[in-house]
Amino acid sequence: MKRLMMAGLFLVLVAGCNEHGDQVEVGLGKQVADYEPAETDIVNTHGDVLNLEQFEEFYGNVKNGVEDRVRIVSYTDEGDPILHDLEFDGILIHSVRDSRQDTFGNGEIMEMTCKKIEHVEDGTMAKNMYNLADCNKNDADDSVLWY
């Protein structure tokens, strides 16, 4: 009886190890769904930005108090996507940055709320930089888009 139970346990363990889902294992065993690009995503690949007009429309809507939302996808040097969702409710910008697919990053979701976005020309990192301002977290990365 003991051998039969051990054999059954072994089969369960082996069968469980052979399943493959549609998730990516990142970092310290963290599981995250694969990123599926959307046509409306603003994609920043090392300063080369696709759908920049989509972001400019969002920026204008924030300035004018019009509700809007965007997703900015920035790629790391290794090619991993960092997803940054911004939702403006007419008053505040709700920011959610998801770096769980960044193999060499800290693999976290950082949420904060901010009152505005500031545009900096001829910044230290790039000619055009957009940063969140007046946020509820002082030590968080406030960068939004740069090119």
N, C-alpha and C positions, 0 to 999 in steps of 0.2 A: 504494500500500500504506500509506503514511504517513497519507494522508487517511482511509482506512478504519479504521485503528487509532484515530485521533483521534475519529472519529464514534462508534465503539464505546465509547470511554472517556466521551465526553459523554453517551451514552445511559445508561450505568451510573450516572453521577453524578446525572443528572436523575431517574431511576427511584428511586434510593436516597433522595432528598430528599422524595419524596411519600408515604412510608410513615408511618402513624400508629399507634402502639401504645397500650396502656392504661396509659401511664406519664405522670407529670407532670414537666415540666422545672422545676427549682427553682434559684434562685441562679445560680452560675457554671457552668451546664451540667450540674449534678448531676441524675441521673435517680433517681426513687424511685417505687415502686408507689403507686397511688391508695389512700387510706385507706378501708377498708370498715368502717363502724360495726357493732358487735355489740351485742346486747341487754344483755349483761353489762358493757359499758364504763361506767366512772364518768366522766361528762361534766361538766366545769367550764367554764361559759360566763360568765366575769367574775364568779365568786362564786355563780352560780346552778347548783346541783349536782343532776344526775340520777343515780339509783341510789346515793344516799348510804348506804343501808342495806347495800349490797354492800361499800362501803369500811369501814363500821363493823364488819362481820363479819370482814373481813380484818385490821383493826386488833386486834380481840379475839383472833383466831387467833394473831397474832404474839405478843401478850402471854401467851397460854397455850401457846406452843410447838407449835402445830398447823400443818402445812404448808398453804400456800395461795398463790394468785396472783391478781393483778388487773391491769387496764389502766386507767389514768387518761388521759383525753384533755382537754387544756386548750386552749381556743381563744384565739388572739391577738386584739388589737383589730381586725386586718384580716380575721379569720375563718379563719386558718390553724390546722390542728390540730398540737399537739405531743403525741406519744405517750409515755407513761411506763409501762413495764411493771415491776411489782414481783413478785418470786417469793421466797417464804419457804420455806426447806428444813427448817425446824424449829430452825435455829440462826442462820443469816444471811439477810439480805434482799439479794437480787441486784437491783440497779436498772439499768434501761436506758432512757435518755431519748433519744428520736429527734426532733430538730428539723429534719430535712431538708425538711419541707414548709412551714416558716416562711420565707416569701419574704424577710423583712427580718432574719432571724436568721443565726446562723453556720453553720447547716446541718450539724450533726454528730450523731453518736451518742456519748453519754457513758455509760460503764458504770462502776459502782462497787459495792462490797459494804459493807453496814452491819450493825451489831449490833441496832439498835432504831429505833423510830419514837416521836417525842415529840409530845404534844398540848399546844399552847399556847392558852389562852383569853385573849381580849381582847388579841391581839397587835397589833403596829404596822400590819400590812397588813390584817388581818381579825379578826373576833370569834373564829373558830376556825381554827387553823393546825396542820398536821401536817408535821413535818420529820424527815428521816432523821438519825440520830446515830451516833457512833462508827464513822465511815466510813473507808475506806482512801484517800480523796482529800480533802484539806483544802480545796482551792480550788474545789470543785464546788458547783453549786446543790443544796442539800439539801432544798428545798421539795418537798412531795408533793401537798398539797391545802390549799386555803384557801377559806373562805366566811364 
